[in-house]
Amino acid sequence: MAAIHIGISGWRYTPWRGDFYPEGLPQKRELQFASRAVNSIEINGSFYALQTPKRYAEWYADTPEGFMFSVKAPRYITHILRLRDVHKPMANFFASGVLELKEKLGPVLWQFPPSFKFDAPLFEAFLKELPTDTQQAATLARQHEARLNGKASMQAHGKRALRHAVEIRHKSFVTPEFVKLLAQHNVALVVADTAGKWPYAEDVTADFVYLRLHGDKQLYASGYTDAALKRWGERIDCWRHGKQSADAHLIDPHHTPPARKQRDVFCFFDNDIKVRAPFDARQLLQRFALDKHLATAPGQLPEPGVLP
C-alpha cells in the first residue's frame, strides 16, 4: 500500500506553545513532540538559510523510526538567482547536511515566487540539474564552494531515490508545456491550496503527489472544516490508489500520467498563524487511522519516557 505522509510545515512557532505544545515543554523538545503527533514535517528553515550537517543529524536523531521529512530548497536559488547560475548554490545546499536525514529524507520542495514567470529553456535546464538519487546528490555536494570546506556533508548513506516537487505562483505556468516538462523528469507539481490567491492545479506528473494546504478561506490562517478535510481525504485516497478525482482541476486535461496501482502522498498544512495546522493534520491522519501509531496528541504531555 502506498504511504501517506501528513504533517506540518515547520514546527517552531511561538503561538503554538501552550496550545499544540503543552505548557512546560522545553523548546528543544518541540521537534520530538511534533514528530510523534504527525508522521511527517516539512523543514522550512532551509528555505531562508543553509543549515548545517550537525543540525540535520540532530533532527534525524530527534524523530522516530519511520518518520519522514521534506526539505524546502533555498530561496537564494529560486527567488534571488531565479534559476540562473545555480550549480554551485545547489551543490552548497546538498552539502549543507540534507543527506544526514538518511532514510528519513523525503521530497525536496522548490517554491517559486509570484513574480517568477515560466521560461521553458531555463526551467528545463534546472530540472536536468536535479539529482535523482542520493548518490547523485552526494556527487553534486562535493562540488560545493570553498567556504563550506570542513563544514560539509557529502556522504550518500546508501543509494535511495530522491524526489522533487515544484510549487508555482504565476499564471504563466498554466500551460501544457510545463506539465510535460515535469512529467519527463518525474517531478511533482505541488497541489497548493492558497485560498484562491495563486494558480491551483492537480495534474499528476510524478510517481508521488505533494500537497501544501495554506488555508481554506484565508491564506496561512483559516482552518479546514470537517467537510473540507473530508474532501481532501477523498482526493488523497484517489491519489494513493494511482487514480485521479473525476473533478480534478487540471492544467492539461490531455496529459495522462503513467498508470500506477499506487502513489505515495505527502500532505503538509501551512495554516499556522492561528494554530490550525497541527490540529488539521491530526484530524486528517485520523481519517486514515494513521494516528493510532503516533505517541502523542496535540496539547497533551507524553507519557514519561516516551520522548528521548
HELIX and SHEET records of a PDB file:
HELIX    1   1 THR A   14  TRP A   16  5                                   3    
HELIX    2   2 GLN A   27  ARG A   29  5                                   3    
HELIX    3   3 GLU A   30  ALA A   34  1                                   5    
HELIX    4   4 GLY A   45  TYR A   48  1                                   4    
HELIX    5   5 PRO A   53  ASP A   62  1                                  10    
HELIX    6   6 ARG A   75  ARG A   75  1                                   1    
HELIX    7   7 TYR A   76  ILE A   80  3                                   5    
HELIX    8   8 HIS A   87  ALA A   95  1                                   9    
HELIX    9   9 VAL A   98  LYS A  104  5                                   7    
HELIX   10  10 ALA A  120  GLU A  129  1                                  10    
HELIX   11  11 THR A  134  ALA A  141  1                                   8    
HELIX   12  12 ALA A  146  LEU A  148  5                                   3    
HELIX   13  13 LYS A  171  PHE A  173  5                                   3    
HELIX   14  14 PRO A  176  GLN A  184  1                                   9    
HELIX   15  15 ASP A  226  ARG A  240  1                                  15    
HELIX   16  16 ALA A  277  ARG A  287  1                                  11    
HELIX   17  17 LEU A  290  HIS A  293  5                                   4    
SHEET    1   A 9 ALA A 188  LEU A 189  0                                        
SHEET    2   A 9 HIS A 164  GLU A 167  1                                        
SHEET    3   A 9 LEU A 105  GLN A 111  1                                        
SHEET    4   A 9 MET A  68  LYS A  72  1                                        
SHEET    5   A 9 SER A  40  ILE A  43  1                                        
SHEET    6   A 9 ILE A   4  SER A   9  1                                        
SHEET    7   A 9 ASP A 264  PHE A 269  1                                        
SHEET    8   A 9 PHE A 208  LEU A 213  1                                        
SHEET    9   A 9 VAL A 191  ASP A 193  1                                        
END                                                                             
